Amino acid sequence: MDELVNQIAQSLVDRPQEVRVNAIQGGQTIVLELRVAKDDIGKIIGKQGRTAQAMRTIIAAVSAKFKKRTVLDIVE
């Protein structure tokens, strides 16, 4: 799951080498912390949060297949 977020984020930003995804496992929940360069935060979030919401939708669809709940947290 973290590789999927990593691939999507790297394709959106100007500095793909600074993309970091940290997966924190819980019981039925996985929290994915996404860190990018300061100037790339806007590209990840998108206008009115549409890009971030699209990423969360894709993650939710994939995680439903594995019967897990996954939360994407964009860390500044």
C-alpha positions in Angstrom: 0.0 0.0 0.0 2.8 2.4 0.9 4.5 1.7 -2.5 1.3 2.7 -4.3 1.2 6.1 -2.4 4.9 6.5 -3.1 4.5 6.0 -6.8 1.5 8.4 -7.1 3.2 11.1 -5.0 6.5 10.8 -6.9 4.7 11.3 -10.2 3.0 14.5 -9.0 5.8 16.4 -7.4 8.9 18.3 -8.6 11.2 16.7 -6.2 10.4 13.0 -6.2 13.6 12.1 -4.2 12.1 13.8 -1.1 8.9 11.8 -1.0 8.6 9.6 2.1 5.8 7.3 3.1 5.7 5.8 6.6 3.2 3.0 7.3 2.0 2.7 10.9 0.2 -0.6 11.5 -2.7 -0.9 13.9 -5.2 -3.7 14.5 -7.5 -3.2 11.5 -6.1 0.2 10.5 -3.1 1.3 8.7 -2.0 5.0 8.8 0.1 6.1 5.9 2.1 9.3 6.6 3.1 11.1 3.4 5.9 13.6 3.6 7.0 15.7 0.6 9.1 18.9 0.1 7.5 22.1 1.4 7.0 23.5 -2.2 5.3 20.3 -3.3 2.6 20.2 -0.6 0.2 22.1 -2.8 0.6 19.7 -5.7 -0.2 16.8 -3.4 -3.3 18.4 -1.9 -4.5 20.0 -5.2 -7.2 22.6 -5.7 -9.8 22.4 -2.9 -8.2 19.1 -1.8 -9.2 17.2 -4.9 -5.9 15.4 -5.5 -5.6 14.3 -1.9 -9.2 13.1 -1.9 -8.6 11.1 -5.2 -5.6 9.5 -3.6 -7.7 8.6 -0.5 -10.4 7.1 -2.7 -7.8 4.9 -4.5 -6.3 3.8 -1.2 -9.8 3.0 0.2 -10.6 0.9 -2.8 -7.4 -1.1 -2.6 -7.5 -1.5 1.2 -11.1 -2.8 1.1 -9.9 -5.7 -1.0 -7.6 -6.7 2.0 -10.4 -6.0 4.5 -8.3 -3.3 6.2 -9.0 0.4 6.8 -6.2 2.7 5.5 -5.9 6.4 6.4 -3.7 8.8 4.4 -2.1 11.6 6.5 -0.3 14.3 4.6 2.4 15.6 7.0 3.9 19.1 6.5 
